């Protein structure tokens, strides 16, 4: 595939251990009544949903299917399995890119600080404002999260780059139009740098005073009107603290988050943010949307967030993220020598369901147009046993199957997402068990 094609498709879709777990119950079953087994519960981790609600991925614009139906079905499936309905899902953590398009060409505050918009770029009009954001995409996102809200499941949503009001090529990183397409590299020196700004649209849906969170006793703190937020939920004999960060959070966000930690000492804590790990498990930004490099006084990179806030706070044991297409996880030791699990999942490029319906190829690397195919992560905690553990599974509400039970799973997705993996390694990256060896030492026994 030509570099020029790679540039084009990257712009279009930018959003950018042990054992395989086995599932004994049917994927479409719901517990009939009562509480889950002692110490066992699930968190639903929702990766980037932008391609489901993208107005260009609906029948009204000539697409083969209404991709938004997959998004609604996914949220309904999760809602039906919440604790109030007799299921195991105690919390929903969404890692951003809820919708696709923007409503501003450039954020005025950034422009005033010298981070204005380049008119000529390799991305053309792809990030130009469209009324369809407010007319189609955001209303569909609200419809989906209303399912979770109505089911009474606590949840938190981190904003992704597509959820910002504007995304644009900034001055200071001019694209190199003098190079031949075959010589271009995916670097800011050749392609330029994308930047983002403004969260008014995000706050209109997920703000601290909005329908989803106002008056909820489990929504315990927010910063910048809900661009960053904190929730508490109870499950498995523990009270958990969950925080969401805006992208590449700055020092003011970290200071707010430290205050939240200080106000809730000792709670097992989870962070959800959009850009943190890449597909190889590195704490590294996409080079052409590297917020700390473009605007260093207003952003921290993932290594800095880990060093400044995660590592010094022993109660943070899990970090969830999306943005980079694919899956990865890593474990690092914090300042106290305890494990911090960091996990990426982003399935937005998966478009087999479109192919099934007759949608032509035309996505990344000439493959299917990315939708998501209903895939998301289920994190199942078993904290009541002698050896606490976290079982990670990947499930599709469209195909009604776990990744390990689909014979064509690696055939459909591995080559694009993880070409250096074998089929067995790809399956193992989607279904695995992590022993939480130090969980009791850090947080005590369950109630």
HUQUI-V107775 format. One record per backbone hydrogen bond with DSSP energy under -0.5 kcal/mol. CO is the residue of the C=O (numbers start at 1). NH is the residue of the N-H. E is the energy in kcal/mol with one decimal. If there is no record, write none. Layout:
[[CO & NH & E] [CO & NH & E]]
This chain:
[[2 & 6 & -2.1] [3 & 7 & -2.8] [4 & 8 & -2.3] [5 & 9 & -2.8] [6 & 10 & -2.6] [7 & 11 & -2.1] [8 & 12 & -1.9] [9 & 13 & -2.2] [10 & 14 & -0.8] [11 & 14 & -0.5] [19 & 433 & -0.6] [26 & 29 & -1.7] [37 & 40 & -2.4] [39 & 383 & -3.4] [41 & 381 & -2.8] [42 & 90 & -2.9] [42 & 91 & -0.9] [43 & 45 & -0.7] [43 & 379 & -2.9] [44 & 46 & -0.7] [44 & 93 & -2.7] [45 & 47 & -0.7] [45 & 377 & -2.0] [46 & 95 & -2.1] [49 & 52 & -1.2] [49 & 53 & -1.2] [50 & 54 & -1.1] [54 & 57 & -2.1] [55 & 58 & -0.7] [57 & 67 & -2.5] [58 & 61 & -1.7] [58 & 63 & -1.9] [59 & 62 & -2.0] [65 & 67 & -1.0] [66 & 69 & -1.9] [67 & 70 & -1.3] [67 & 71 & -1.0] [68 & 72 & -2.4] [69 & 73 & -2.3] [70 & 74 & -2.3] [71 & 75 & -2.3] [72 & 76 & -2.5] [73 & 77 & -2.4] [74 & 78 & -2.0] [75 & 79 & -2.6] [76 & 80 & -2.4] [77 & 81 & -0.5] [78 & 81 & -1.4] [79 & 82 & -1.4] [81 & 89 & -2.5] [82 & 85 & -1.1] [82 & 87 & -2.6] [83 & 86 & -1.9] [88 & 42 & -2.9] [88 & 90 & -0.6] [89 & 83 & -1.5] [90 & 154 & -0.5] [91 & 44 & -2.3] [92 & 94 & -0.5] [92 & 156 & -1.9] [93 & 46 & -2.6] [94 & 158 & -2.3] [97 & 49 & -1.3] [97 & 50 & -1.1] [102 & 130 & -1.9] [104 & 167 & -0.5] [106 & 108 & -0.5] [107 & 110 & -0.6] [107 & 111 & -2.0] [108 & 112 & -2.3] [109 & 113 & -1.0] [110 & 115 & -2.8] [111 & 114 & -1.4] [116 & 171 & -1.7] [119 & 121 & -0.6] [121 & 124 & -0.9] [123 & 126 & -2.1] [125 & 128 & -2.0] [130 & 133 & -1.4] [131 & 134 & -0.6] [131 & 135 & -2.0] [132 & 136 & -2.5] [132 & 137 & -2.1] [133 & 138 & -2.9] [136 & 140 & -1.7] [137 & 141 & -2.1] [138 & 142 & -2.5] [139 & 143 & -2.2] [140 & 144 & -2.0] [141 & 145 & -2.4] [142 & 146 & -2.0] [143 & 147 & -0.7] [144 & 147 & -1.0] [144 & 148 & -0.8] [145 & 149 & -2.5] [146 & 150 & -2.9] [147 & 151 & -1.4] [148 & 153 & -1.7] [149 & 152 & -1.5] [152 & 154 & -0.6] [154 & 92 & -1.6] [156 & 94 & -2.6] [160 & 163 & -1.5] [161 & 164 & -1.0] [165 & 103 & -1.8] [165 & 104 & -2.3] [166 & 197 & -1.6] [168 & 170 & -0.5] [168 & 195 & -2.5] [169 & 118 & -3.2] [170 & 173 & -1.1] [173 & 193 & -0.6] [175 & 177 & -1.1] [176 & 179 & -0.8] [180 & 183 & -2.0] [180 & 184 & -0.7] [181 & 184 & -0.9] [185 & 187 & -2.3] [187 & 190 & -1.0] [187 & 191 & -3.3] [187 & 192 & -0.6] [188 & 192 & -0.8] [190 & 176 & -2.6] [191 & 122 & -0.5] [193 & 170 & -2.4] [195 & 168 & -2.1] [197 & 166 & -1.6] [198 & 165 & -3.1] [199 & 203 & -2.6] [200 & 204 & -1.8] [201 & 205 & -0.8] [202 & 205 & -1.1] [202 & 206 & -3.4] [203 & 207 & -1.5] [207 & 210 & -1.4] [210 & 213 & -0.6] [210 & 214 & -2.6] [213 & 216 & -2.1] [216 & 219 & -1.2] [218 & 220 & -1.0] [218 & 232 & -2.5] [221 & 230 & -2.4] [223 & 226 & -0.9] [223 & 227 & -0.6] [223 & 228 & -1.7] [224 & 227 & -0.9] [225 & 208 & -2.0] [227 & 159 & -0.5] [228 & 223 & -2.3] [229 & 244 & -2.6] [230 & 220 & -1.3] [230 & 221 & -1.3] [231 & 242 & -3.0] [233 & 240 & -3.5] [235 & 238 & -1.7] [237 & 447 & -2.1] [238 & 235 & -2.4] [238 & 240 & -0.5] [239 & 268 & -0.6] [240 & 233 & -1.8] [241 & 270 & -2.6] [242 & 231 & -3.0] [243 & 272 & -2.9] [244 & 229 & -1.3] [246 & 249 & -0.8] [248 & 300 & -1.0] [249 & 300 & -0.6] [250 & 254 & -1.9] [251 & 255 & -2.2] [252 & 256 & -2.2] [253 & 257 & -2.8] [254 & 258 & -2.2] [255 & 259 & -1.7] [256 & 260 & -1.8] [257 & 261 & -2.5] [258 & 262 & -2.8] [259 & 263 & -1.7] [260 & 264 & -0.8] [261 & 264 & -1.1] [262 & 265 & -0.6] [264 & 267 & -1.2] [268 & 241 & -2.6] [269 & 317 & -2.1] [269 & 318 & -1.2] [270 & 243 & -2.7] [271 & 320 & -3.1] [272 & 245 & -1.8] [274 & 276 & -0.7] [274 & 322 & -1.8] [277 & 276 & -0.6] [278 & 281 & -2.2] [282 & 278 & -2.4] [282 & 284 & -1.9] [286 & 289 & -2.1] [288 & 194 & -2.9] [289 & 291 & -1.0] [290 & 294 & -2.3] [291 & 295 & -2.7] [295 & 298 & -2.0] [296 & 299 & -0.6] [301 & 305 & -2.3] [302 & 306 & -2.4] [303 & 307 & -2.6] [304 & 308 & -3.1] [305 & 309 & -2.1] [305 & 310 & -2.0] [306 & 311 & -3.4] [309 & 313 & -0.7] [310 & 313 & -1.0] [311 & 335 & -1.9] [312 & 314 & -0.8] [313 & 316 & -1.8] [315 & 269 & -2.9] [315 & 317 & -0.7] [317 & 341 & -2.6] [318 & 271 & -2.4] [319 & 343 & -2.8] [320 & 273 & -2.4] [321 & 345 & -1.7] [322 & 324 & -2.3] [326 & 346 & -2.2] [328 & 344 & -3.2] [330 & 342 & -2.8] [332 & 340 & -2.5] [334 & 337 & -1.9] [338 & 334 & -2.7] [340 & 332 & -1.9] [341 & 319 & -2.5] [342 & 330 & -2.2] [343 & 321 & -2.0] [344 & 328 & -1.6] [346 & 326 & -2.7] [347 & 350 & -1.8] [350 & 371 & -1.9] [350 & 372 & -3.2] [351 & 354 & -0.5] [351 & 355 & -1.8] [352 & 356 & -2.6] [353 & 357 & -1.1] [354 & 359 & -3.0] [355 & 358 & -1.6] [363 & 366 & -1.7] [364 & 367 & -2.3] [367 & 362 & -2.9] [367 & 363 & -3.4] [372 & 375 & -1.9] [373 & 398 & -0.5] [373 & 399 & -0.5] [374 & 397 & -1.9] [376 & 395 & -2.5] [377 & 45 & -2.5] [377 & 379 & -0.5] [378 & 380 & -0.7] [378 & 393 & -2.2] [379 & 43 & -2.3] [379 & 381 & -0.6] [380 & 391 & -3.1] [381 & 41 & -1.7] [382 & 389 & -1.7] [388 & 436 & -2.4] [389 & 382 & -2.5] [390 & 392 & -0.5] [390 & 434 & -3.1] [391 & 380 & -3.1] [392 & 432 & -1.6] [393 & 378 & -2.8] [394 & 403 & -2.7] [395 & 376 & -2.1] [395 & 397 & -0.5] [396 & 400 & -1.0] [396 & 401 & -1.3] [401 & 396 & -2.3] [402 & 405 & -1.7] [403 & 406 & -1.4] [405 & 407 & -0.6] [406 & 409 & -1.7] [408 & 412 & -2.6] [409 & 413 & -1.9] [410 & 414 & -1.8] [410 & 415 & -0.6] [413 & 417 & -2.1] [414 & 418 & -2.8] [418 & 421 & -1.8] [422 & 426 & -2.3] [423 & 427 & -2.4] [424 & 428 & -2.3] [425 & 429 & -1.5] [427 & 430 & -1.4] [427 & 431 & -0.9] [432 & 392 & -3.2] [433 & 435 & -0.5] [434 & 390 & -2.8] [435 & 437 & -1.2] [436 & 439 & -1.5] [438 & 442 & -1.7] [439 & 443 & -2.7] [440 & 444 & -2.5]]
